[in-house]
């Protein structure tokens, strides 16, 4: 018999057909009503059991979390909350679940508790909705770039270069922690290591993607990246996914256009195609807001916020203008900011970014032309010699969601910047080669996928939008 799924049956009006469903029990009430979910939708389907015609020993095994197979007849529901239900003719228990041990009971659980049970939290309505939307966003990313003439590029995960220059990288080595070979200077002898040199897990595929953009025109990466930052905030992960397009012949304005169009496109896709999951998470956020002080509540619902971003232009503001706004704003003058803005050149923090978005402009903001000394070496130097053609896209509730720039295509300028930062030019010989042979202006950006999922789902902690979060002192599952 063909197996059906819950999503298709809930939208069906083909009553009196015999159907078969396999899924997991959410609740079983009064030995009569089974709420069954198979992951195809946020919604459960009600299965009505005739307990007088069903073996009691089977009914005792139908507990929350059990995997079962239901055969029966699809009928129009007379109850509230659902349009159809299944009149059960046969139940088969595929996998039992001990109700005394199963941690995901039909009650409210804290997110911290669910993180401790990350292997089972997907059984909850909240996390199933979040992960379906994560999957939808992933599809929308590939859909957008494919339809716009980009080629998907698989950047290496193991690298010998630090694209960000932050030095917070996980080392890759086959050398033992005991009896590590040393050279004459008493330092680790990496010539004895697997790759013959010091290597790490990548923080970005950008540098490699640039080389491919200079032949294929438009490429993008979408893969895992790693950062060994000892941070336990709601915004940081040690392992996360990055989306990084690189486009030959694009300048900074083109880059800002691309980022804005891309973000609007993927958000519009999930709004149009996943209304049930968004409605559930929208209601969750509304209920959560009721427990907060009025000043901390969201001005817009989740769905309103998504539509607002998708349907309105982003405000473009230079770093210099932003500094003037922040220096003269009340939170700064009254020292409400943790990091006070005193002068041009300050590195903006999340609190500053969110003030610009949520309080001052009240819309997504793209900041551009940052001071050269707070940005990476590969960003193109402006004619003023002080700023670079960098840009950050700032979102409400998150702050920076996209960081990008026009890349420095001039060999002499790039070599000077590398020298000023004491970066070993020999490590980047291949990157510099692209400036020797057919150099041209080009641009790109990086978008942390989990921050995008956070924004779309309304989840407050980045650890709740990735299946198994990797953070300091936490690599379970």
FENMO-V887794 format. One record per residue. RES is the residue in three letters. NEAR is the number of other C-alpha atoms within 10 Angstrom. Layout:
# FENMO-V887794
res={RES	RES}
near={NEAR	NEAR}
This chain:
# FENMO-V887794
res={UNK	UNK	UNK	UNK	UNK	UNK	UNK	UNK	UNK	UNK	UNK	UNK	UNK	UNK	UNK	UNK	UNK	UNK	UNK	UNK	UNK	UNK	UNK	UNK	UNK	UNK	UNK	UNK	UNK	UNK	UNK	UNK	UNK	UNK	UNK	UNK	UNK	UNK	UNK	UNK	UNK	UNK	UNK	UNK	UNK	UNK	UNK	UNK	UNK	UNK	UNK	UNK	UNK	UNK	UNK	UNK	UNK	UNK	UNK	UNK	UNK	UNK	UNK	UNK	UNK	UNK	UNK	UNK	UNK	UNK	UNK	UNK	UNK	UNK	UNK	UNK	UNK	UNK	UNK	UNK	UNK	UNK	UNK	UNK	UNK	UNK	UNK	UNK	UNK	UNK	UNK	UNK	UNK	UNK	UNK	UNK	UNK	UNK	UNK	UNK	UNK	UNK	UNK	UNK	UNK	UNK	UNK	UNK	UNK	UNK	UNK	UNK	UNK	UNK	UNK	UNK	UNK	UNK	UNK	UNK	UNK	UNK	UNK	UNK	UNK	UNK	UNK	UNK	UNK	UNK	UNK	UNK	UNK	UNK	UNK	UNK	UNK	UNK	UNK	UNK	UNK	UNK	UNK	UNK	UNK	UNK	UNK	UNK	UNK	UNK	UNK	UNK	UNK	UNK	UNK	UNK	UNK	UNK	UNK	UNK	UNK	UNK	UNK	UNK	UNK	UNK	UNK	UNK	UNK	UNK	UNK	UNK	UNK	UNK	UNK	UNK	UNK	UNK	UNK	UNK	UNK	UNK	UNK	UNK	UNK	UNK	UNK	UNK	UNK	UNK	UNK	UNK	UNK	UNK	UNK	UNK	UNK	UNK	UNK	UNK	UNK	UNK	UNK	UNK	UNK	UNK	UNK	UNK	UNK	UNK	UNK	UNK	UNK	UNK	UNK	UNK	UNK	UNK	UNK	UNK	UNK	UNK	UNK	UNK	UNK	UNK	UNK	UNK	UNK	UNK	UNK	UNK	UNK	UNK	UNK	UNK	UNK	UNK	UNK	UNK	UNK	UNK	UNK	UNK	UNK	UNK	UNK	UNK	UNK	UNK	UNK	UNK	UNK	UNK	UNK	UNK	UNK	UNK	UNK	UNK	UNK	UNK	UNK	UNK	UNK	UNK	UNK	UNK	UNK	UNK	UNK	UNK	UNK	UNK	UNK	UNK	UNK	UNK	UNK	UNK	UNK	UNK	UNK	UNK	UNK	UNK	UNK	UNK	UNK	UNK	UNK	UNK	UNK	UNK	UNK	UNK	UNK	UNK	UNK	UNK	UNK	UNK	UNK	UNK	UNK	UNK	UNK	UNK	UNK	UNK	UNK	UNK	UNK	UNK	UNK	UNK	UNK	UNK	UNK	UNK	UNK	UNK	UNK	UNK	UNK	UNK	UNK	UNK	UNK	UNK	UNK	UNK	UNK	UNK	UNK	UNK	UNK	UNK	UNK	UNK	UNK	UNK	UNK	UNK	UNK	UNK	UNK	UNK	UNK	UNK	UNK	UNK	UNK	UNK	UNK	UNK	UNK	UNK	UNK	UNK	UNK	UNK	UNK	UNK	UNK	UNK	UNK	UNK	UNK	UNK	UNK	UNK	UNK	UNK	UNK	UNK	UNK	UNK	UNK	UNK	UNK	UNK	UNK	UNK	UNK	UNK	UNK	UNK	UNK	UNK	UNK	UNK	UNK	UNK	UNK	UNK	UNK	UNK	UNK	UNK	UNK	UNK	UNK	UNK	UNK	UNK	UNK	UNK	UNK	UNK	UNK	UNK	UNK	UNK	UNK	UNK	UNK	UNK	UNK	UNK	UNK	UNK	UNK	UNK	UNK	UNK	UNK	UNK	UNK	UNK	UNK	UNK	UNK	UNK	UNK	UNK	UNK	UNK	UNK	UNK	UNK	UNK	UNK	UNK	UNK	UNK	UNK	UNK	UNK	UNK	UNK	UNK	UNK	UNK	UNK	UNK	UNK	UNK	UNK	UNK	UNK	UNK	UNK	UNK	UNK	UNK	UNK	UNK	UNK	UNK	UNK	UNK	UNK	UNK	UNK	UNK	UNK}
near={7	8	11	14	19	23	17	11	19	18	10	14	14	12	14	13	12	18	19	21	23	21	21	27	21	24	19	19	10	8	15	15	20	25	19	27	26	21	19	15	20	23	20	24	24	26	24	20	23	15	14	9	9	14	12	11	8	11	17	10	19	27	22	23	25	21	22	20	17	23	20	21	19	23	18	17	14	10	10	6	8	14	17	22	24	28	23	24	16	15	20	15	18	14	13	16	17	13	15	7	8	13	16	20	16	11	6	8	13	7	15	11	12	18	16	12	16	20	13	15	21	18	19	18	19	18	22	18	25	26	19	18	22	23	12	18	21	16	14	20	20	19	15	17	17	14	8	11	12	20	18	17	20	14	20	15	15	15	19	16	21	20	18	17	14	12	13	16	21	17	14	16	17	10	15	9	8	6	7	13	16	13	11	7	7	8	10	15	17	19	13	16	18	13	13	11	13	17	20	19	22	24	29	27	26	22	19	19	24	26	20	20	23	22	11	15	18	25	26	29	23	22	18	20	22	21	21	18	16	13	13	12	11	12	16	20	24	22	18	20	20	23	22	26	29	33	26	22	16	20	18	22	14	15	23	27	11	17	23	20	15	18	20	19	17	22	22	18	18	21	19	8	12	16	12	14	23	23	17	17	24	19	14	15	19	16	11	11	15	12	10	11	8	10	7	10	15	17	11	11	18	22	18	12	18	21	15	15	19	21	12	12	14	20	15	15	15	14	23	16	13	17	20	14	16	22	17	12	16	12	15	18	14	9	12	10	16	11	15	18	23	14	9	15	17	16	14	17	15	15	14	22	24	21	20	25	22	20	11	12	12	14	20	24	25	23	24	26	21	26	21	20	14	13	17	19	25	21	23	26	25	16	8	7	9	13	22	27	23	31	28	26	26	25	25	22	19	19	24	23	19	23	20	24	29	28	29	25	22	17	15	12	15	20	17	12	19	16	13	10	12	9	16	11	13	9	12	16	10	13	15	20	13	18	19	12	9	10	17	15	18	25	28	31	26	23	22	19	24	23	25	22	24	22	21	24	26	22	19	15	15	20	22	25	24	21	17	17	21	18	20	13	8	10	10	12	11}
